Amino acid sequence: MKARVAVLISGAGTNMAALLYAAKAADCPYELVLVASNDPDAPGLAIAEAEGLATWSLSHKGLDRDAFDALVDAQLRAAKADFVALAGYMRILSDDFVGRWAGRMVNIHPSLLPLYKGLNTHRQAIDAGDRFGGCSVHIVTPGVDDGPVLAQTAVAIVAGDTVDSLSARVRIAEHQLYPPTLAAFVSRERNPDYLLGRVRDLAMALPEADEVSSHGMPCFGIVKGKKFAYFTQDHHGDGKTALLVKISGADEQAALIEMDEARYYRPAYFGDGWVGIRLDLGDTDWDAIGEWLRKSWLAVAPKKLAGLMGVADEF
Protein backbone atom coordinates (compact mmCIF):
# COMPACT_ATOMS: atom_id res chain seq x y z
CA MET A 1 0.00 0.00 0.00
CA LYS A 2 1.22 3.48 -0.86
CA ALA A 3 1.53 6.11 1.85
CA ARG A 4 -1.22 8.71 1.68
CA VAL A 5 0.22 12.24 1.55
CA ALA A 6 -1.60 15.56 1.87
CA VAL A 7 0.16 18.66 0.58
CA LEU A 8 -0.32 22.19 1.95
CA ILE A 9 0.37 25.12 -0.38
CA SER A 10 -0.16 28.87 -0.46
CA GLY A 11 0.79 29.80 -4.01
CA ALA A 12 1.91 28.43 -7.37
CA GLY A 13 2.35 24.90 -6.10
CA THR A 14 5.38 24.00 -8.20
CA ASN A 15 6.83 21.76 -5.50
CA MET A 16 3.43 20.17 -5.06
CA ALA A 17 3.42 19.51 -8.81
CA ALA A 18 6.86 17.91 -8.59
CA LEU A 19 5.56 15.58 -5.88
CA LEU A 20 2.42 14.89 -7.89
CA TYR A 21 4.20 13.92 -11.10
CA ALA A 22 6.73 11.79 -9.25
CA ALA A 23 3.82 9.97 -7.61
CA LYS A 24 2.60 8.83 -11.02
CA ALA A 25 5.51 6.39 -11.26
CA ALA A 26 4.35 2.87 -10.49
CA ASP A 27 7.14 2.31 -7.96
CA CYS A 28 6.61 5.56 -6.05
CA PRO A 29 5.80 4.66 -2.43
CA TYR A 30 3.38 7.54 -1.89
CA GLU A 31 0.25 9.00 -3.46
CA LEU A 32 -1.23 12.45 -3.04
CA VAL A 33 -4.72 12.38 -1.57
CA LEU A 34 -5.37 16.07 -0.87
CA VAL A 35 -4.00 19.49 -1.76
CA ALA A 36 -5.09 22.16 0.71
CA SER A 37 -4.43 25.88 0.85
CA ASN A 38 -4.99 28.91 3.05
CA ASP A 39 -5.55 30.93 -0.16
CA PRO A 40 -8.57 29.95 -2.29
CA ASP A 41 -6.94 31.71 -5.27
CA ALA A 42 -3.66 29.77 -5.05
CA PRO A 43 -2.75 28.75 -8.63
CA GLY A 44 -1.56 25.36 -7.41
CA LEU A 45 -5.13 24.37 -6.61
CA ALA A 46 -6.05 24.51 -10.31
CA ILE A 47 -3.12 22.22 -11.15
CA ALA A 48 -4.23 19.70 -8.55
CA GLU A 49 -7.84 19.81 -9.69
CA ALA A 50 -6.85 19.33 -13.32
CA GLU A 51 -4.91 16.23 -12.26
CA GLY A 52 -7.96 14.84 -10.48
CA LEU A 53 -6.80 15.44 -6.92
CA ALA A 54 -9.11 16.41 -4.09
CA THR A 55 -8.60 20.01 -2.99
CA TRP A 56 -9.70 22.19 -0.09
CA SER A 57 -9.13 25.85 0.57
CA LEU A 58 -10.15 28.51 3.04
CA SER A 59 -8.70 31.93 3.81
CA HIS A 60 -7.14 32.11 7.24
CA LYS A 61 -8.08 35.77 7.57
CA GLY A 62 -10.34 36.46 10.52
CA LEU A 63 -9.51 33.15 12.24
CA ASP A 64 -7.01 32.70 15.02
CA ARG A 65 -4.14 30.28 14.38
CA ASP A 66 -5.43 27.41 16.49
CA ALA A 67 -8.93 27.60 15.05
CA PHE A 68 -7.70 27.64 11.45
CA ASP A 69 -5.22 24.82 12.02
CA ALA A 70 -7.99 22.74 13.58
CA LEU A 71 -9.99 23.11 10.36
CA VAL A 72 -6.97 22.06 8.29
CA ASP A 73 -6.34 19.10 10.57
CA ALA A 74 -9.94 17.96 10.14
CA GLN A 75 -9.51 17.95 6.36
CA LEU A 76 -6.29 15.98 6.55
CA ARG A 77 -7.91 13.36 8.73
CA ALA A 78 -10.99 13.19 6.53
CA ALA A 79 -8.65 12.45 3.61
CA LYS A 80 -7.03 9.70 5.74
CA ALA A 81 -3.60 11.21 5.21
CA ASP A 82 -0.64 9.37 6.68
CA PHE A 83 1.84 12.20 6.08
CA VAL A 84 1.79 15.95 5.40
CA ALA A 85 4.14 17.71 2.99
CA LEU A 86 4.44 21.49 3.19
CA ALA A 87 5.17 22.94 -0.24
CA GLY A 88 5.32 26.71 -0.10
CA TYR A 89 2.82 26.87 2.74
CA MET A 90 3.29 30.38 4.09
CA ARG A 91 1.82 29.89 7.54
CA ILE A 92 3.46 29.42 10.92
CA LEU A 93 1.78 26.33 12.34
CA SER A 94 0.37 26.11 15.85
CA ASP A 95 2.20 23.89 18.32
CA ASP A 96 -0.93 21.76 18.68
CA PHE A 97 -1.09 21.11 14.93
CA VAL A 98 2.61 20.25 14.78
CA GLY A 99 2.16 17.92 17.73
CA ARG A 100 -0.68 16.09 16.04
CA TRP A 101 1.54 15.37 13.03
CA ALA A 102 4.83 14.95 14.86
CA GLY A 103 7.21 12.78 12.89
CA ARG A 104 4.85 12.71 9.92
CA MET A 105 5.20 16.20 8.45
CA VAL A 106 8.01 17.55 6.27
CA ASN A 107 8.81 20.89 4.68
CA ILE A 108 11.09 22.15 1.92
CA HIS A 109 12.99 25.35 2.67
CA PRO A 110 15.10 27.45 0.25
CA SER A 111 18.39 27.53 2.16
CA LEU A 112 21.04 25.20 3.45
CA LEU A 113 19.66 24.85 6.96
CA PRO A 114 20.51 25.74 9.65
CA LEU A 115 21.45 28.85 7.66
CA TYR A 116 18.77 31.44 6.99
CA LYS A 117 15.59 30.23 8.58
CA GLY A 118 12.42 32.10 7.71
CA LEU A 119 12.08 34.50 4.77
CA ASN A 120 14.42 36.29 2.35
CA THR A 121 16.87 33.39 2.26
CA HIS A 122 18.37 34.15 -1.16
CA ARG A 123 19.00 37.79 -0.32
CA GLN A 124 20.73 36.78 2.90
CA ALA A 125 22.95 34.26 1.14
CA ILE A 126 23.98 36.76 -1.56
CA ASP A 127 24.59 39.59 0.92
CA ALA A 128 26.70 37.29 3.11
CA GLY A 129 28.96 36.49 0.17
CA ASP A 130 28.18 32.79 0.38
CA ARG A 131 29.49 30.54 -2.36
CA PHE A 132 26.35 28.42 -2.22
CA GLY A 133 22.67 28.75 -1.63
CA GLY A 134 20.41 25.75 -1.81
CA CYS A 135 17.45 23.95 -0.35
CA SER A 136 16.70 21.56 2.50
CA VAL A 137 13.95 19.10 3.30
CA HIS A 138 13.38 18.78 7.04
CA ILE A 139 10.99 17.27 9.54
CA VAL A 140 8.62 19.89 10.92
CA THR A 141 8.93 20.70 14.61
CA PRO A 142 7.50 23.62 16.63
CA GLY A 143 10.50 25.85 15.88
CA VAL A 144 10.33 27.56 12.48
CA ASP A 145 12.54 25.67 9.98
CA ASP A 146 14.17 24.01 12.97
CA GLY A 147 13.51 20.27 12.56
CA PRO A 148 16.00 17.54 11.64
CA VAL A 149 17.28 17.89 8.07
CA LEU A 150 16.60 14.88 5.85
CA ALA A 151 18.38 16.03 2.68
CA GLN A 152 19.95 19.10 1.07
CA THR A 153 21.09 20.30 -2.36
CA ALA A 154 23.70 23.04 -2.67
CA VAL A 155 23.31 25.52 -5.54
CA ALA A 156 26.32 27.63 -6.56
CA ILE A 157 25.96 31.40 -6.36
CA VAL A 158 27.54 32.85 -9.51
CA ALA A 159 28.85 36.34 -10.21
CA GLY A 160 26.02 38.76 -10.86
CA ASP A 161 23.35 36.58 -9.25
CA THR A 162 20.20 38.36 -8.16
CA VAL A 163 17.53 37.11 -5.83
CA ASP A 164 15.45 36.16 -8.86
CA SER A 165 18.20 34.33 -10.74
CA LEU A 166 19.34 32.38 -7.69
CA SER A 167 15.75 31.61 -6.71
CA ALA A 168 15.04 30.16 -10.16
CA ARG A 169 17.95 27.71 -9.92
CA VAL A 170 17.17 26.77 -6.35
CA ARG A 171 13.60 26.03 -7.42
CA ILE A 172 14.91 23.52 -9.97
CA ALA A 173 16.94 21.89 -7.21
CA GLU A 174 13.87 21.79 -4.96
CA HIS A 175 11.88 19.95 -7.61
CA GLN A 176 14.67 17.37 -7.89
CA LEU A 177 15.18 16.99 -4.15
CA TYR A 178 11.69 16.86 -2.69
CA PRO A 179 10.14 13.78 -4.38
CA PRO A 180 12.91 11.26 -3.60
CA THR A 181 13.34 12.62 -0.09
CA LEU A 182 9.62 12.30 0.60
CA ALA A 183 9.67 8.80 -0.90
CA ALA A 184 12.49 7.75 1.42
CA PHE A 185 10.79 9.39 4.39
CA VAL A 186 7.45 7.61 3.97
CA SER A 187 9.24 4.30 3.36
CA ARG A 188 11.61 4.39 6.30
CA GLU A 189 9.23 2.64 8.70
CA ARG A 190 9.70 -0.42 6.50
CA ASN A 191 13.43 0.09 5.87
CA PRO A 192 15.45 -2.49 7.83
CA ASP A 193 18.42 -0.16 8.35
CA TYR A 194 16.19 2.54 9.79
CA LEU A 195 14.31 0.05 11.96
CA LEU A 196 17.53 -1.43 13.31
CA GLY A 197 18.79 2.05 14.11
CA ARG A 198 15.68 2.83 16.13
CA VAL A 199 15.90 -0.46 18.02
CA ARG A 200 19.62 0.02 18.65
CA ASP A 201 19.08 3.52 20.09
CA LEU A 202 16.44 2.22 22.51
CA ALA A 203 18.28 -0.94 23.50
CA MET A 204 21.68 0.65 24.01
CA ALA A 205 20.15 3.32 26.25
CA LEU A 206 19.51 0.62 28.86
CA PRO A 207 22.14 0.16 31.58
CA GLU A 208 25.20 -1.90 30.65
CA ALA A 209 23.67 -2.96 27.34
CA ASP A 210 25.88 -4.20 24.55
CA GLU A 211 25.39 -5.40 20.99
CA VAL A 212 26.80 -8.50 19.37
CA SER A 213 25.87 -10.75 16.47
CA SER A 214 24.20 -14.05 17.32
CA HIS A 215 22.78 -16.59 14.87
CA GLY A 216 23.37 -14.02 12.14
CA MET A 217 21.25 -11.39 13.89
CA PRO A 218 22.04 -8.19 15.80
CA CYS A 219 21.54 -9.13 19.43
CA PHE A 220 21.35 -6.99 22.57
CA GLY A 221 22.33 -8.14 26.02
CA ILE A 222 23.77 -7.03 29.31
CA VAL A 223 27.57 -6.89 29.32
CA LYS A 224 28.87 -10.35 30.31
CA GLY A 225 25.26 -11.38 30.85
CA LYS A 226 22.17 -12.72 29.14
CA LYS A 227 20.54 -11.52 25.93
CA PHE A 228 17.30 -9.58 26.09
CA ALA A 229 16.51 -8.76 22.44
CA TYR A 230 17.19 -9.83 18.87
CA PHE A 231 16.61 -7.92 15.63
CA THR A 232 15.55 -10.23 12.81
CA GLN A 233 15.36 -9.63 9.08
CA ASP A 234 13.95 -12.47 6.98
CA HIS A 235 15.22 -14.94 9.55
CA HIS A 236 15.00 -18.46 8.10
CA GLY A 237 13.17 -16.94 5.14
CA ASP A 238 10.13 -15.81 7.12
CA GLY A 239 9.94 -12.45 5.29
CA LYS A 240 9.62 -10.48 8.53
CA THR A 241 11.60 -7.61 10.01
CA ALA A 242 10.96 -7.86 13.72
CA LEU A 243 12.12 -7.50 17.29
CA LEU A 244 12.29 -10.57 19.53
CA VAL A 245 11.90 -9.91 23.26
CA LYS A 246 11.48 -12.05 26.34
CA ILE A 247 8.05 -12.69 27.84
CA SER A 248 6.69 -14.67 30.78
CA GLY A 249 5.77 -17.79 28.83
CA ALA A 250 3.33 -19.58 26.56
CA ASP A 251 0.19 -17.98 27.98
CA GLU A 252 1.40 -14.44 27.37
CA GLN A 253 2.68 -15.41 23.95
CA ALA A 254 -0.69 -16.90 22.97
CA ALA A 255 -2.59 -13.88 24.32
CA LEU A 256 -0.47 -11.43 22.33
CA ILE A 257 -0.85 -13.40 19.11
CA GLU A 258 -4.60 -13.67 19.62
CA MET A 259 -4.81 -9.91 20.28
CA ASP A 260 -2.92 -8.95 17.09
CA GLU A 261 -1.81 -11.86 14.95
CA ALA A 262 -0.50 -9.54 12.22
CA ARG A 263 2.01 -7.99 14.64
CA TYR A 264 2.92 -10.70 17.16
CA TYR A 265 4.17 -14.20 16.36
CA ARG A 266 5.99 -17.20 17.82
CA PRO A 267 9.59 -16.96 16.61
CA ALA A 268 11.05 -20.17 15.25
CA TYR A 269 13.64 -21.90 17.46
CA PHE A 270 13.11 -19.50 20.40
CA GLY A 271 10.36 -21.32 22.28
CA ASP A 272 7.60 -19.98 24.51
CA GLY A 273 9.75 -17.50 26.42
CA TRP A 274 10.05 -15.09 23.51
CA VAL A 275 7.67 -13.23 21.21
CA GLY A 276 8.28 -11.66 17.82
CA ILE A 277 6.99 -8.13 17.23
CA ARG A 278 6.87 -7.08 13.59
CA LEU A 279 8.43 -3.71 12.86
CA ASP A 280 7.75 -3.62 9.11
CA LEU A 281 4.03 -2.86 9.15
CA GLY A 282 4.56 0.89 8.82
CA ASP A 283 2.82 1.87 12.05
CA THR A 284 5.27 0.90 14.81
CA ASP A 285 4.59 2.46 18.21
CA TRP A 286 8.15 3.21 19.30
CA ASP A 287 7.14 4.11 22.84
CA ALA A 288 5.68 0.61 23.13
CA ILE A 289 8.85 -0.92 21.66
CA GLY A 290 10.90 0.97 24.22
CA GLU A 291 8.73 -0.47 26.97
CA TRP A 292 9.05 -4.00 25.57
CA LEU A 293 12.83 -3.63 25.56
CA ARG A 294 12.82 -2.30 29.13
CA LYS A 295 10.72 -5.24 30.37
CA SER A 296 12.86 -7.73 28.49
CA TRP A 297 16.00 -6.15 29.97
CA LEU A 298 14.48 -6.49 33.45
CA ALA A 299 13.82 -10.16 32.81
CA VAL A 300 17.54 -10.90 32.53
CA ALA A 301 19.14 -8.13 34.60
CA PRO A 302 20.74 -9.03 37.92
CA LYS A 303 18.67 -7.68 40.80
CA LYS A 304 21.44 -5.37 41.88
CA LEU A 305 21.62 -3.79 38.41
CA ALA A 306 17.85 -3.48 38.18
CA GLY A 307 17.85 -1.77 41.55
CA LEU A 308 20.48 0.70 40.42
CA MET A 309 18.25 1.55 37.50
CA GLY A 310 15.65 2.62 40.03
CA VAL A 311 13.06 0.14 38.80
CA ALA A 312 10.84 -1.38 41.41
CA ASP A 313 8.46 -3.38 39.27
CA GLU A 314 9.29 -6.93 38.27
CA PHE A 315 8.87 -8.61 34.90
N, C-alpha and C positions, 0 to 999 in steps of 0.2 A: 504494500500500500504506500502511496506517495504521501509525504507530509503536506498538510493543508496550510497554506501561507496566505495571510491577509497583508496587504500593502497599504500604508498610509502616505498620502501625498498632499502637497499644497499648491502645486503648479503644473509645469509642463509634463512631468511624469516620465522623463526620458530613462531614468534608472528603473522605474517600474516597468517600462517597455522592455528594457534589457532583460529583466527577470522573466517577464512574460514570454518573450520569444525563446529564451533558453529553456523554459519549461515545456516548450512544444517538442523537445527531443524525447524520444521514447525512453531513454535511460536516465532522464533527469529525475532526481528523487523527490522533487516537490512539485506541487501545482498551486496556482493562484486561485483562491476561492472568493476573494473580495478585494476591491480597491475602494478605499474610503478617503474622504477629504474634508478639511475644515473650510474649504472654499467651493461652493457649488459651481463656480465658473472655471475651476481648474481645468486647463486643456487636457490633462492626462485622463480625466474621466471619460472624455469622448473616445480616446484611444482604447481604453478598457472596454467600453460599451461596444465599440465596433468589433472587438475581438470576442465578444460574447461573455464577458465577465460580469458578475454582479457588482454593482457600485452602490455607494451610499455617500451622501454629502449633507452637511449642515454647517452654516456659519457659526463660528464660536462667539460672535459678537453678542453681547448682552447676557452671556452665561459665565458663571464663575468657572475656574479651571476644573475643580472637582466634579461639578455637575456636567460639564461638557465631556470630560473624560469618561464619566460613567455611561453616557450615551454611546460613546465610541466603543467602550468595552462591551456593552450589550450587543452591538452589531457584530463584533468579532466573535462573540460566543454563539450568536445565532447562526453565524456562518460556519461554526464548528472549526474555527481556526486552531491549528496546533502551534503556529509561530506567527510573529508579527515582524514585518520588514519595513523600516522607515526609509522612505525614498524621497528626500526633499520635503519632509514634513516639518513645517516651520512653526512648531509649537513646543514650548517647554512642557513636559508631561508631569502630571501630579505624582507625588510619591506613591500614592495608593495605586494608581494605574501601573506604574513601573513594578510595584510589588506583585501585582496580580499576574504579570507576565515575566517575572524574574527568571532569567536563564532561557527565555524563549523569544526574546526580542532583540533585533540587531538594527544597526544604523550605519549608513555610509556618510563619511564626513570628508570635506575637501581640504585635508591637510595631513601631514605625517604626524599624527598624534604621538606623544602628548603635546606637540607644538600647536599653537593657534586654535584653541577651542573656541567655539562660538562662531561669530560672523566675521566677515572681511578677511578671510584666511589668505587669499591670494595677495591682497595688498600688503598684509603683514609680512609675508614671505619675501616679496619683492623689496619692500622697504628695509628689511633686515639684511639684504644682500645674500640671501640663501642661494646655494647652488641648485637646490631642488625644492619643488613643491610636491604635491602628490595627494593621495587619498588613502583613507583607512576605513576598514569595516570593523566595528566593535560591538560588543554586547552592551545593551543599554542598562545603565544603573541610574540611581537618583541624581548623581552629579552630571552636569551637562557635558557631553562628549568625554566622559570620564571612565567608561567601562573597559574591561579587558579587550585589547586589540586582537582580532583574529587574523587579519591580513592587511598588507599595505602595498601600494605601488608608488615608487618615486618617479616624478616627472621633472626633467631638467628645465631649469629656468635659463632662457637664452637671452643674449644681448638684445635690448630693445623690447623685451616682453612688457606687455601691459596686463592689467587685470583681465581684460577680455581675452587676450590671446592665450594667456596661461590657463585661464578658466576653461577655454575650449579644449585644450589638450588634456587637462585633468579630467574633463568630462568623458573623453574617450577612454581614459584609463579606468574611470569608475565603471563604465559599461562593461569593460573586460573583467574587472575584479569582482564585482558584486555577485553575479550568478554562480561562479564556481565556489566562492566563499560561502554563500548561502547553502549551496548544495552540500558542502562538507559539514556545515553546521547542523543541518537538519538530519544528517546521516550519522552523526558521531555517536548517538546513543545505541547504534548497532555496530560501531567500529571497534573491533577487539582491542586495538592499541589504546584507544580512548578509555574503554571500559576497564582495562587492566590498570591504567593510570589512576582512575578514580578509586578502584579497590586498593591499590598500593598505598595511596595517600591516607586512606582511612585505616588500613591495617597497620601501617608503620607508625601511625600516631599513638598506638597503644604501647604501654610500657614494655621495654626490653624486647620489642618485636624484631624479628629479622626475616629475611626472604632468602629462600633457596629454591632449587629446582628439584622436584621429586616426581617420579613417574612421568617425566616429560612435561610437567606443569609447574608454573610459579606457585610456590607454597609459602605460607606465612606461619611462623611459630614463635615461641618464646626462646630467647637465646639459651642454648644448651638444654632446651626443654621440648615439650610436645608441640605438635602442629595444631593450629586452630582454624586454618582456612586454606582452600585450594582454588586457583583460578583455572577453569577448564575451557578449552576451545576445540570443539569437534573431537572430544576425547573418545577414543575407540569408535570414531565415525558416527557419533550420535547427532552431529549437526548443531549442537548447542554451544553457546557461550554463556558460562554460568559461574556462580560462586558456590563452593561447597563449604558448609559450616556444620559444626557439631550441634546435635540436639539431644534431648533426653532419652529418645528411644523410638521403638516402632510405633507406639500410639501417637506420639507427636508427629512423626513422619506421615502417618496415614491421615491424620487430621488436616495437616497442611495441604497434602495432595488433594484431598477431598474438597477443601475450601477453594483452591485455585490450581486445578490440574495443568493449566497452561504455563504456570510460573514455577511450581514446585514439582520435584520428581525425586525418585529414589536413584541415587547415583550408582552405577555399576561398580562392583568390587569394593564398595565402601560400607555396606551393611546398614543396619538400622540406626546406627548412632550418628548418621550424617544425613543432610538433606541438600539437594541441589536447588539453587534459586537462579532462574534464567535472568540474564542481564540484557539479552538481545531483543527484547520485545518493544523497545522504544519508549517505555514509560516507567523506567526504574525509579523507585522512591529511594534516593540516596540516604536520606535520614534513616529509613528503615534498614538499609544495608549496613549503615554504621552501627546500628543497634544490634543487628545480627552478629556482626564481627565482635562487638564488645561482649556479648553473651557467650560467644564461642571461645573467646580469649579467657573469660572467667572460668569456663569449664575445664581448662587445662592449667590455669595459672596456680602456682603454689599459694597457699593461704596467706603467707607473709607478703608476697608481692601484691596480691589482690587487696590486702589491707592497706598497703602503702598507696595504692591507687585511690583509696578513700571510698571503696565500693562496699556497701554493707549487704546488698542483696546477693543471693546465691543463684546459680544456674539451675 
